[in-house]
Amino acid sequence: MQAPPIDKLMDKIHSIYKLVILSSRRTIELADGAQKLVNAPADAKPSDIALKEIIKGKISYKVKEGK
């Protein structure tokens, strides 16, 4: 499975830092056995699946308010 282009990812998540955090957290969830939210081959890497989920709009995030 080929990784999606960065410009498509940046259209969904407008900060590279947020994208890295979101994709890494989702990758860990998938590696720990979380269910895939998109169709992907059985041998697909969790990181590729996480990025595909972000592009498809299946993953969202909330920014916590400061203290």
Gaussian input, Z-matrix of N, CA and C with variables (Angstrom, degrees):
# hf/3-21g

backbone

0 1
 N
 C     1     B1
 C     2     B2     1     A1
 N     3     B3     2     A2     1     D1
 C     4     B4     3     A3     2     D2
 C     5     B5     4     A4     3     D3
 N     6     B6     5     A5     4     D4
 C     7     B7     6     A6     5     D5
 C     8     B8     7     A7     6     D6
 N     9     B9     8     A8     7     D7
 C    10    B10     9     A9     8     D8
 C    11    B11    10    A10     9     D9
 N    12    B12    11    A11    10    D10
 C    13    B13    12    A12    11    D11
 C    14    B14    13    A13    12    D12
 N    15    B15    14    A14    13    D13
 C    16    B16    15    A15    14    D14
 C    17    B17    16    A16    15    D15
 N    18    B18    17    A17    16    D16
 C    19    B19    18    A18    17    D17
 C    20    B20    19    A19    18    D18
 N    21    B21    20    A20    19    D19
 C    22    B22    21    A21    20    D20
 C    23    B23    22    A22    21    D21
 N    24    B24    23    A23    22    D22
 C    25    B25    24    A24    23    D23
 C    26    B26    25    A25    24    D24
 N    27    B27    26    A26    25    D25
 C    28    B28    27    A27    26    D26
 C    29    B29    28    A28    27    D27
 N    30    B30    29    A29    28    D28
 C    31    B31    30    A30    29    D29
 C    32    B32    31    A31    30    D30
 N    33    B33    32    A32    31    D31
 C    34    B34    33    A33    32    D32
 C    35    B35    34    A34    33    D33
 N    36    B36    35    A35    34    D34
 C    37    B37    36    A36    35    D35
 C    38    B38    37    A37    36    D36
 N    39    B39    38    A38    37    D37
 C    40    B40    39    A39    38    D38
 C    41    B41    40    A40    39    D39
 N    42    B42    41    A41    40    D40
 C    43    B43    42    A42    41    D41
 C    44    B44    43    A43    42    D42
 N    45    B45    44    A44    43    D43
 C    46    B46    45    A45    44    D44
 C    47    B47    46    A46    45    D45
 N    48    B48    47    A47    46    D46
 C    49    B49    48    A48    47    D47
 C    50    B50    49    A49    48    D48
 N    51    B51    50    A50    49    D49
 C    52    B52    51    A51    50    D50
 C    53    B53    52    A52    51    D51
 N    54    B54    53    A53    52    D52
 C    55    B55    54    A54    53    D53
 C    56    B56    55    A55    54    D54
 N    57    B57    56    A56    55    D55
 C    58    B58    57    A57    56    D56
 C    59    B59    58    A58    57    D57
 N    60    B60    59    A59    58    D58
 C    61    B61    60    A60    59    D59
 C    62    B62    61    A61    60    D60
 N    63    B63    62    A62    61    D61
 C    64    B64    63    A63    62    D62
 C    65    B65    64    A64    63    D63
 N    66    B66    65    A65    64    D64
 C    67    B67    66    A66    65    D65
 C    68    B68    67    A67    66    D66
 N    69    B69    68    A68    67    D67
 C    70    B70    69    A69    68    D68
 C    71    B71    70    A70    69    D69
 N    72    B72    71    A71    70    D70
 C    73    B73    72    A72    71    D71
 C    74    B74    73    A73    72    D72
 N    75    B75    74    A74    73    D73
 C    76    B76    75    A75    74    D74
 C    77    B77    76    A76    75    D75
 N    78    B78    77    A77    76    D76
 C    79    B79    78    A78    77    D77
 C    80    B80    79    A79    78    D78
 N    81    B81    80    A80    79    D79
 C    82    B82    81    A81    80    D80
 C    83    B83    82    A82    81    D81
 N    84    B84    83    A83    82    D82
 C    85    B85    84    A84    83    D83
 C    86    B86    85    A85    84    D84
 N    87    B87    86    A86    85    D85
 C    88    B88    87    A87    86    D86
 C    89    B89    88    A88    87    D87
 N    90    B90    89    A89    88    D88
 C    91    B91    90    A90    89    D89
 C    92    B92    91    A91    90    D90
 N    93    B93    92    A92    91    D91
 C    94    B94    93    A93    92    D92
 C    95    B95    94    A94    93    D93
 N    96    B96    95    A95    94    D94
 C    97    B97    96    A96    95    D95
 C    98    B98    97    A97    96    D96
 N    99    B99    98    A98    97    D97
 C   100   B100    99    A99    98    D98
 C   101   B101   100   A100    99    D99
 N   102   B102   101   A101   100   D100
 C   103   B103   102   A102   101   D101
 C   104   B104   103   A103   102   D102
 N   105   B105   104   A104   103   D103
 C   106   B106   105   A105   104   D104
 C   107   B107   106   A106   105   D105
 N   108   B108   107   A107   106   D106
 C   109   B109   108   A108   107   D107
 C   110   B110   109   A109   108   D108
 N   111   B111   110   A110   109   D109
 C   112   B112   111   A111   110   D110
 C   113   B113   112   A112   111   D111
 N   114   B114   113   A113   112   D112
 C   115   B115   114   A114   113   D113
 C   116   B116   115   A115   114   D114
 N   117   B117   116   A116   115   D115
 C   118   B118   117   A117   116   D116
 C   119   B119   118   A118   117   D117
 N   120   B120   119   A119   118   D118
 C   121   B121   120   A120   119   D119
 C   122   B122   121   A121   120   D120
 N   123   B123   122   A122   121   D121
 C   124   B124   123   A123   122   D122
 C   125   B125   124   A124   123   D123
 N   126   B126   125   A125   124   D124
 C   127   B127   126   A126   125   D125
 C   128   B128   127   A127   126   D126
 N   129   B129   128   A128   127   D127
 C   130   B130   129   A129   128   D128
 C   131   B131   130   A130   129   D129
 N   132   B132   131   A131   130   D130
 C   133   B133   132   A132   131   D131
 C   134   B134   133   A133   132   D132
 N   135   B135   134   A134   133   D133
 C   136   B136   135   A135   134   D134
 C   137   B137   136   A136   135   D135
 N   138   B138   137   A137   136   D136
 C   139   B139   138   A138   137   D137
 C   140   B140   139   A139   138   D138
 N   141   B141   140   A140   139   D139
 C   142   B142   141   A141   140   D140
 C   143   B143   142   A142   141   D141
 N   144   B144   143   A143   142   D142
 C   145   B145   144   A144   143   D143
 C   146   B146   145   A145   144   D144
 N   147   B147   146   A146   145   D145
 C   148   B148   147   A147   146   D146
 C   149   B149   148   A148   147   D147
 N   150   B150   149   A149   148   D148
 C   151   B151   150   A150   149   D149
 C   152   B152   151   A151   150   D150
 N   153   B153   152   A152   151   D151
 C   154   B154   153   A153   152   D152
 C   155   B155   154   A154   153   D153
 N   156   B156   155   A155   154   D154
 C   157   B157   156   A156   155   D155
 C   158   B158   157   A157   156   D156
 N   159   B159   158   A158   157   D157
 C   160   B160   159   A159   158   D158
 C   161   B161   160   A160   159   D159
 N   162   B162   161   A161   160   D160
 C   163   B163   162   A162   161   D161
 C   164   B164   163   A163   162   D162
 N   165   B165   164   A164   163   D163
 C   166   B166   165   A165   164   D164
 C   167   B167   166   A166   165   D165
 N   168   B168   167   A167   166   D166
 C   169   B169   168   A168   167   D167
 C   170   B170   169   A169   168   D168
 N   171   B171   170   A170   169   D169
 C   172   B172   171   A171   170   D170
 C   173   B173   172   A172   171   D171
 N   174   B174   173   A173   172   D172
 C   175   B175   174   A174   173   D173
 C   176   B176   175   A175   174   D174
 N   177   B177   176   A176   175   D175
 C   178   B178   177   A177   176   D176
 C   179   B179   178   A178   177   D177
 N   180   B180   179   A179   178   D178
 C   181   B181   180   A180   179   D179
 C   182   B182   181   A181   180   D180
 N   183   B183   182   A182   181   D181
 C   184   B184   183   A183   182   D182
 C   185   B185   184   A184   183   D183
 N   186   B186   185   A185   184   D184
 C   187   B187   186   A186   185   D185
 C   188   B188   187   A187   186   D186
 N   189   B189   188   A188   187   D187
 C   190   B190   189   A189   188   D188
 C   191   B191   190   A190   189   D189
 N   192   B192   191   A191   190   D190
 C   193   B193   192   A192   191   D191
 C   194   B194   193   A193   192   D192
 N   195   B195   194   A194   193   D193
 C   196   B196   195   A195   194   D194
 C   197   B197   196   A196   195   D195
 N   198   B198   197   A197   196   D196
 C   199   B199   198   A198   197   D197
 C   200   B200   199   A199   198   D198

   B1=1.4504
   B2=1.5260
   B3=1.3119
   B4=1.4561
   B5=1.5283
   B6=1.3208
   B7=1.4676
   B8=1.5281
   B9=1.3306
   B10=1.4608
   B11=1.5257
   B12=1.3267
   B13=1.4606
   B14=1.5346
   B15=1.3147
   B16=1.4574
   B17=1.5290
   B18=1.3355
   B19=1.4699
   B20=1.5284
   B21=1.3163
   B22=1.4689
   B23=1.5242
   B24=1.3250
   B25=1.4639
   B26=1.5262
   B27=1.3149
   B28=1.4682
   B29=1.5273
   B30=1.3309
   B31=1.4670
   B32=1.5244
   B33=1.3209
   B34=1.4706
   B35=1.5251
   B36=1.3157
   B37=1.4617
   B38=1.5255
   B39=1.2968
   B40=1.4632
   B41=1.5250
   B42=1.3013
   B43=1.4629
   B44=1.5227
   B45=1.3118
   B46=1.4605
   B47=1.5238
   B48=1.3301
   B49=1.4642
   B50=1.5300
   B51=1.3224
   B52=1.4661
   B53=1.5255
   B54=1.3133
   B55=1.4628
   B56=1.5264
   B57=1.3134
   B58=1.4656
   B59=1.5275
   B60=1.3259
   B61=1.4651
   B62=1.5227
   B63=1.3362
   B64=1.4594
   B65=1.5269
   B66=1.3195
   B67=1.4646
   B68=1.5257
   B69=1.3184
   B70=1.4670
   B71=1.5251
   B72=1.3248
   B73=1.4693
   B74=1.5252
   B75=1.3299
   B76=1.4645
   B77=1.5265
   B78=1.3253
   B79=1.4621
   B80=1.5228
   B81=1.3209
   B82=1.4655
   B83=1.5257
   B84=1.3342
   B85=1.4703
   B86=1.5291
   B87=1.3324
   B88=1.4647
   B89=1.5285
   B90=1.3152
   B91=1.4638
   B92=1.5271
   B93=1.3316
   B94=1.4670
   B95=1.5254
   B96=1.3435
   B97=1.4567
   B98=1.5103
   B99=1.3255
   B100=1.4650
   B101=1.5254
   B102=1.3142
   B103=1.4601
   B104=1.5236
   B105=1.3313
   B106=1.4640
   B107=1.5223
   B108=1.3248
   B109=1.4567
   B110=1.5265
   B111=1.3307
   B112=1.4638
   B113=1.5234
   B114=1.3144
   B115=1.4608
   B116=1.5219
   B117=1.3156
   B118=1.4608
   B119=1.5212
   B120=1.3215
   B121=1.4642
   B122=1.5280
   B123=1.3060
   B124=1.4669
   B125=1.5256
   B126=1.3337
   B127=1.4637
   B128=1.5313
   B129=1.3316
   B130=1.4689
   B131=1.5231
   B132=1.3178
   B133=1.4612
   B134=1.5273
   B135=1.3251
   B136=1.4677
   B137=1.5323
   B138=1.3209
   B139=1.4677
   B140=1.5278
   B141=1.3335
   B142=1.4648
   B143=1.5280
   B144=1.3178
   B145=1.4656
   B146=1.5242
   B147=1.3294
   B148=1.4663
   B149=1.5245
   B150=1.3161
   B151=1.4660
   B152=1.5268
   B153=1.3188
   B154=1.4664
   B155=1.5299
   B156=1.3262
   B157=1.4642
   B158=1.5284
   B159=1.3209
   B160=1.4668
   B161=1.5210
   B162=1.3113
   B163=1.4721
   B164=1.5213
   B165=1.3181
   B166=1.4692
   B167=1.5241
   B168=1.3327
   B169=1.4609
   B170=1.5180
   B171=1.3152
   B172=1.4655
   B173=1.5290
   B174=1.3194
   B175=1.4618
   B176=1.5239
   B177=1.3179
   B178=1.4635
   B179=1.5217
   B180=1.3065
   B181=1.4546
   B182=1.5225
   B183=1.3222
   B184=1.4575
   B185=1.5132
   B186=1.3170
   B187=1.4596
   B188=1.5174
   B189=1.3284
   B190=1.4565
   B191=1.5249
   B192=1.3188
   B193=1.4572
   B194=1.5233
   B195=1.3261
   B196=1.4642
   B197=1.5115
   B198=1.3097
   B199=1.4629
   B200=1.4989
   A1=108.08
   A2=116.06
   A3=121.15
   A4=110.32
   A5=116.12
   A6=120.99
   A7=109.65
   A8=117.46
   A9=120.78
   A10=111.77
   A11=117.18
   A12=120.78
   A13=111.47
   A14=115.99
   A15=121.62
   A16=111.91
   A17=118.20
   A18=119.26
   A19=111.66
   A20=117.86
   A21=120.26
   A22=110.69
   A23=116.09
   A24=120.09
   A25=110.77
   A26=116.41
   A27=120.51
   A28=111.67
   A29=117.77
   A30=120.44
   A31=110.93
   A32=116.88
   A33=121.84
   A34=111.73
   A35=116.38
   A36=122.95
   A37=106.08
   A38=117.79
   A39=121.95
   A40=114.50
   A41=117.46
   A42=121.58
   A43=108.30
   A44=116.24
   A45=119.82
   A46=110.73
   A47=116.90
   A48=120.74
   A49=110.83
   A50=116.83
   A51=120.29
   A52=110.36
   A53=116.21
   A54=120.71
   A55=111.00
   A56=117.01
   A57=121.06
   A58=110.53
   A59=116.89
   A60=120.65
   A61=110.76
   A62=116.30
   A63=120.60
   A64=111.47
   A65=116.60
   A66=119.27
   A67=111.49
   A68=117.99
   A69=118.90
   A70=111.56
   A71=117.22
   A72=119.41
   A73=111.09
   A74=116.36
   A75=119.45
   A76=110.59
   A77=117.56
   A78=121.21
   A79=110.71
   A80=116.86
   A81=120.94
   A82=110.48
   A83=116.84
   A84=120.22
   A85=110.78
   A86=116.29
   A87=120.38
   A88=111.11
   A89=117.26
   A90=121.15
   A91=111.32
   A92=116.02
   A93=120.94
   A94=112.82
   A95=117.21
   A96=120.26
   A97=116.42
   A98=119.16
   A99=121.00
   A100=109.99
   A101=115.64
   A102=121.00
   A103=110.72
   A104=115.87
   A105=121.88
   A106=109.22
   A107=116.55
   A108=121.81
   A109=112.02
   A110=116.77
   A111=122.86
   A112=108.54
   A113=116.10
   A114=120.16
   A115=108.85
   A116=115.69
   A117=121.24
   A118=108.05
   A119=116.73
   A120=119.62
   A121=110.81
   A122=116.07
   A123=120.90
   A124=112.13
   A125=117.00
   A126=119.95
   A127=113.46
   A128=117.39
   A129=120.83
   A130=110.27
   A131=115.87
   A132=121.36
   A133=109.43
   A134=117.52
   A135=120.26
   A136=112.86
   A137=117.33
   A138=119.87
   A139=111.43
   A140=117.31
   A141=120.60
   A142=110.88
   A143=116.56
   A144=120.94
   A145=110.00
   A146=116.89
   A147=121.14
   A148=111.00
   A149=117.41
   A150=120.55
   A151=111.22
   A152=116.80
   A153=120.59
   A154=110.26
   A155=117.30
   A156=121.22
   A157=111.05
   A158=116.89
   A159=120.52
   A160=110.18
   A161=117.26
   A162=120.63
   A163=111.39
   A164=117.26
   A165=121.45
   A166=112.48
   A167=117.75
   A168=120.74
   A169=113.73
   A170=117.38
   A171=121.57
   A172=112.27
   A173=116.57
   A174=122.13
   A175=108.19
   A176=115.81
   A177=120.11
   A178=108.72
   A179=116.19
   A180=120.58
   A181=109.62
   A182=114.99
   A183=121.87
   A184=107.88
   A185=115.94
   A186=120.82
   A187=107.81
   A188=116.33
   A189=120.53
   A190=109.75
   A191=114.98
   A192=120.27
   A193=109.14
   A194=117.03
   A195=121.39
   A196=111.50
   A197=115.74
   A198=120.89
   A199=111.17
   D1=128.26
   D2=-177.52
   D3=-86.26
   D4=138.70
   D5=178.79
   D6=-66.93
   D7=142.00
   D8=-179.63
   D9=-70.80
   D10=155.10
   D11=178.97
   D12=-64.26
   D13=144.55
   D14=-177.00
   D15=-62.43
   D16=-31.60
   D17=-178.55
   D18=-65.88
   D19=-34.48
   D20=176.88
   D21=-68.81
   D22=-37.92
   D23=177.62
   D24=-66.49
   D25=-41.05
   D26=-178.61
   D27=-69.63
   D28=-22.66
   D29=174.05
   D30=-66.01
   D31=-30.47
   D32=-178.95
   D33=-88.78
   D34=-44.97
   D35=-178.32
   D36=-119.69
   D37=112.88
   D38=-168.15
   D39=-84.06
   D40=8.71
   D41=178.56
   D42=-133.35
   D43=127.72
   D44=179.77
   D45=-62.16
   D46=-33.12
   D47=-179.69
   D48=-68.13
   D49=-43.34
   D50=177.08
   D51=-65.00
   D52=-38.32
   D53=178.74
   D54=-61.56
   D55=-44.67
   D56=179.98
   D57=-62.86
   D58=-45.93
   D59=-179.00
   D60=-64.67
   D61=-47.86
   D62=-178.65
   D63=-61.68
   D64=-46.85
   D65=-178.00
   D66=-68.23
   D67=-36.77
   D68=179.99
   D69=-69.73
   D70=-38.97
   D71=177.58
   D72=-65.29
   D73=-41.25
   D74=179.20
   D75=-68.53
   D76=-36.97
   D77=177.40
   D78=-59.79
   D79=-42.94
   D80=178.25
   D81=-63.23
   D82=-43.35
   D83=178.05
   D84=-58.54
   D85=-45.79
   D86=-179.59
   D87=-65.04
   D88=-41.07
   D89=178.73
   D90=-64.19
   D91=-28.92
   D92=178.66
   D93=-85.21
   D94=1.74
   D95=173.87
   D96=109.38
   D97=6.50
   D98=178.06
   D99=-62.39
   D100=150.31
   D101=-179.05
   D102=-73.25
   D103=139.44
   D104=176.95
   D105=-69.02
   D106=142.57
   D107=178.66
   D108=-100.47
   D109=-1.47
   D110=177.91
   D111=-134.98
   D112=161.60
   D113=174.74
   D114=-74.26
   D115=130.78
   D116=178.71
   D117=-152.29
   D118=149.04
   D119=177.79
   D120=-60.39
   D121=154.74
   D122=-178.51
   D123=-61.88
   D124=-28.74
   D125=-178.22
   D126=-93.21
   D127=9.07
   D128=-179.90
   D129=-68.55
   D130=143.37
   D131=178.72
   D132=-72.71
   D133=144.29
   D134=177.67
   D135=-56.13
   D136=-35.30
   D137=179.90
   D138=-66.56
   D139=-38.85
   D140=177.70
   D141=-67.08
   D142=-38.82
   D143=178.34
   D144=-64.61
   D145=-43.79
   D146=179.72
   D147=-59.33
   D148=-44.11
   D149=179.64
   D150=-65.91
   D151=-38.85
   D152=177.59
   D153=-64.53
   D154=-39.78
   D155=177.73
   D156=-62.76
   D157=-38.43
   D158=178.84
   D159=-65.28
   D160=-46.45
   D161=179.73
   D162=-60.98
   D163=-39.74
   D164=-179.15
   D165=-76.11
   D166=-4.26
   D167=178.46
   D168=78.05
   D169=20.28
   D170=-178.61
   D171=-84.88
   D172=-16.21
   D173=-178.19
   D174=-117.59
   D175=133.73
   D176=176.50
   D177=-131.58
   D178=174.85
   D179=179.38
   D180=-147.70
   D181=160.62
   D182=175.17
   D183=-124.49
   D184=139.33
   D185=177.16
   D186=-91.27
   D187=126.03
   D188=179.11
   D189=-72.77
   D190=142.73
   D191=175.59
   D192=-71.20
   D193=145.95
   D194=178.63
   D195=-67.92
   D196=159.06
   D197=-179.09
   D198=-80.21

